[in-house]
Amino acid sequence: MKLAEALADRAAASRRVEQLRGRIVSNARHQEGESPAEDPQQLLAEVGEALDQLESLIRRINLTNAAVAVGDGTLTDALARRDVLRLRHSVVTAAADAAAGTDQRAIVRQLRSELKMLPALPVTELRGQADVLAREIRELDVRIQRTNWEADLLG
């Protein structure tokens, strides 16, 4: 099995656990004299099995991520780098938006005596940094996705 397939299976297993959770909660109580629509004990057993499978998948995915090389590091390193790049891009974009005044409601000076708002940060430079970060994120994401489809799941 390829790593990408395991990642898809992990997502499906997580959705299954959430679905079972909702069904358990819906059937955990019932009115006297009636029965729940589904047996909550059986649902608990099903969710237990699904969680065991999910745990196994997560362990194998993490083992693979730590062992597979991407560039000069591991896949785990690449994933950490991508997460931080996304956060950095978010911060730089938010700073540029705030300095440009795009995050504020249309504030218009009505009188010449009203105070004028000026940017405290270089908006153009920040937008350029955001563009560079977005390109780095895309390039790294492509390498990660390629690796996911090339790497065999370990464990």
N, C-alpha and C positions, 0 to 999 in steps of 0.2 A: 504494500500500500504506500502511495506517495504521501508526503507531508500535507499537501494541499487537500487530498481526500480526507485525511484525518481531521484537518481543520474544519472542513464542511460537516463531517460527522459530529465533531464537538459542538458546532453551532446547532445542529439538529437535536442532539442530545440535551442541550441546554433548553431549547424550546420545549422539548418533550417534558422535561422536569417542571418547567413553569406551567405547562398545560395541566399536568397531573396535580401540581400544587393547587391550582385553581379549582379543579374538580374535587380534591380532598376537602378544601375549605367549604365548598358549596354543599357537600354531603356530610359534614362533620356533625351537624345537628338536624333534628327533624321533629315534627310534632308528634305528640303522644298518639298512638293508634295508627300511625302511618310509618312507612319505611322510606329511607333515603332512596333517591333515584339510582344511586350506585353504591356498592359496598365500599365504605371508606377504608376498611382493613385491607381489602384487596388492592385498592389504589395505593395505600401506603407500601404494600409489598412491591407493587410495580415501580413506584418511585425509588424504592431502595435499590432495586436492580438497575434502574436507569442511572442512578447516582454512582453506583459501583462502576458501571461502564464508562461514565463520564470521567471519574477519577482515573481510571486506567488510561483513557485517551489523553487526558491532561498530562499525566506522568510521562507517557511516551512522546508527546509533542514537546514537552520541556526538555527531555533527554536529547531529542533530536536537535532542537534549537541550540542547545549548549554544545553540540558536537559538530554541527555542519558549518563549514567555513563559508563566509561571504566577504570577499575582499580580503582585508588584513585582520579580520576578526571573525567572530562566530555570528550565527543568525540571531542569537540573543543580543549581541552587541548592536547589530543592525536595527533590531526592533526597538532597543532603548534609544538609539540615535534618532530613529524616525519619530518616536514619541516626543523627544525633546525638541526636535525641529518643528513639530506641529505646535507645541506650546510656545516656542520662540516666535513663530510666524503669527500666532494668535495675539501675543503681546505687542509685537511690532505693528501689526495691523490696527489693533485697538488704540495704540499710542498715536498713530498717524490719523486715524479717524477723529480722535479727541482733539488733536492739535488743529485739524482742518475744520472742526466744528460740525462734522457730519453726524455726530451722535446727539446733537441738541436739536430741539424743535426749532423751526424757522424763526430765529430771533432777528428781528429787523430793527435797526435804529430808526426811530421816528423823528427824533430831534437831533440837531447837531451837538447839543449839550450832553447827550447820553454818552456813556463810556463805550469805547470801541474795544472789542475783544481781539487780541493778537495771539498768534500761535507761539508757544514757548519751545516747540520742537521743530526741526526741519522736516516738514511734511514730505517734500519730494525725495529727500534722502531716505526717509523711513519707507516710503512706497517702493523705492528701488531695492532696499534691503528685503522687504516682503516678497518682491518678485524673485530675488535670488534664492530666498528660503523656499519658496513654493517650487522652484525648479529642482532644488536639492531634494525636497520631499518626493517629488514625482520620480526622479531618477532612482532614489533609494528604494522607493516602493516597487518599481519595476524589477530591481535586482532581487528584492525579497520575494516577490511573486514568482519570478523565474526559479529561484531556489526552492520555493515550496513545491513546484511541479517537478523539479528534478531530483529532489532528495527523497530517499526512501525512509519511511518511519522506522525508528529504532525501537528496541525493547520488545 
